[in-house]
Amino acid sequence: MSLGSRLKEARISKHLTQKDLGTLAGVTGAAVSNYEKGISSPNEEILIRLMSVLNVDANYLYADDMEAFRGAAFLSPDEERLISLYRSLNATGQQMAYTTIESYTANPALIEKGEIGIS
């Protein structure tokens, strides 16, 4: 996935139109469209505002570029799915998910050595 496609994915997960995101980040909807299509790239200041509005970080937006340096995937598909689901929640839902996971990981009987997948 490119920066543009990850930007689009994050925007859609927040139920924002290109115009909405542009307004919140201080650019036009057309500029957002160009970023998503890879026609242009946001400068550093705009990129920071986009990340703030979308509640994502550079690791998310540039994961594929970083992957080239790592040589192998650093998140499994299950981990990516969990992160995507977590990001789709509002702040209350995210806190509930965090608290639930934290309570499960405090129980040694529930901790496996990577043997259980997510369905």
Buried (B, 14 or more C-beta within 10 A) or exposed (E): EBBBBBBBBBBEBBEBEBEBBBBBBEBEBEBBBBBBEEEEEBEEEBBEBBBEBBEBEEEBBBBEEEBEEEEEEEEEEEEEEBEEEEBEBEEEEBEEBEEEEEEEEEEEEEEEEEEEEEE
